[in-house]
């Protein structure tokens, strides 16, 4: 008799953004004439950079000819894109990488969710709280999370609260952690760590034999000098960190799907016999077995991001979203509300008015201001009392949303 993985039954009934979609669709069905402004899900609205579009057309033309046709590509990605990534994203920051240390994927979500495949079920996990739900759910599926308590915390996961009291800078885990998830600039709070603050985590990992999963999907939005773009800017990080990046928000690839993961040769973990094993080699073996690679057309589009024209066009898109964030941040403060983030990040972390919980305020904004956000508690217990707004909307929608919120407040 076939049996299921019972860990899936431990998961909450549906994904956070599915719950939001159900609420929004129900509201629209009851109020068909109302114009909703959606600032909840982090999907972009600007079109792909023209340089990427042109590269995709050229790649499609190549596939139309037997002389230039491309079939199966390397699972870890084509060298032309990997070399562009190393030359443009890392070398200017003094970081040296070899081609085989970079793995092209179909978006950071896939690799952050799948990286657990190469780790033992017995590893102890630590996460910042609030946190991107995939980090938690993927470990629940793998059987590392334990049981869900009435406080919304999983028994075998160590939570490191990020809140107003600690300035959204998490303290080191209260118990030993084998694997630590860090996302900076942070989703959902929009806050960052300085070099000195990030060094504390690298030092902890080196001392305790831990591995840091560093999600740098939003590094292109960083504008302050003392905020690192890569964890490998910190001495020793090559020995203890895996970094994930994405082209989704930087170049608008949410509908195209492409990103990459960096696993330096020095990062190792312990086998059952006590020997040290290179994680790079394990991940390569995993990818060659379970991943078919990112399409040639997509990788040519990603390569074009690093052309002179592509860089200008990507910067223009990021500047557009950061200006949205500035407008929203100032508008919310004008309304008398407390808001964090939106400086080095496209996310704004809005404190709910006194007496309102996250879902309660979500419902109120939906019904009274017709603006859709994301309840902070959906990202973890420490997110209660907050709402996440994104700056990925159209400029006129961001302005109108602030007008509506100010009027309602």
ZIHU-V821471 format. One record per run of one state. SS is the DSSP state (hx for helix, st for strand, lp for the rest). FROM is the first residue (numbers start at 1). LEN is the number of residues. If there is no record, write none. Layout:
BEGIN
SS:FROM:LEN ; SS:FROM:LEN
END
This chain:
BEGIN
lp:1:5 ; hx:6:5 ; lp:11:5 ; hx:16:15 ; lp:31:6 ; st:37:2 ; lp:39:11 ; hx:50:14 ; lp:64:15 ; hx:79:15 ; lp:94:5 ; hx:99:3 ; st:102:4 ; lp:106:2 ; hx:108:11 ; lp:119:6 ; st:125:5 ; lp:130:3 ; hx:133:10 ; lp:143:5 ; st:148:1 ; lp:149:5 ; st:154:1 ; lp:155:2 ; st:157:5 ; lp:162:17 ; st:179:5 ; lp:184:10 ; st:194:1 ; hx:195:14 ; lp:209:2 ; st:211:5 ; lp:216:3 ; hx:219:3 ; lp:222:5 ; st:227:1 ; lp:228:3 ; hx:231:3 ; lp:234:3 ; hx:237:3 ; lp:240:1 ; st:241:6 ; lp:247:1 ; hx:248:4 ; lp:252:1 ; hx:253:3 ; lp:256:3 ; st:259:5 ; lp:264:4 ; st:268:3 ; lp:271:5 ; st:276:3 ; hx:279:12 ; lp:291:5 ; hx:296:9 ; lp:305:3 ; hx:308:27 ; lp:335:4 ; st:339:3 ; lp:342:5 ; st:347:5 ; lp:352:6 ; hx:358:12 ; lp:370:1 ; st:371:2 ; lp:373:1 ; st:374:2 ; hx:376:4 ; lp:380:1 ; hx:381:3 ; lp:384:2 ; st:386:5 ; lp:391:4 ; hx:395:14 ; lp:409:1
END
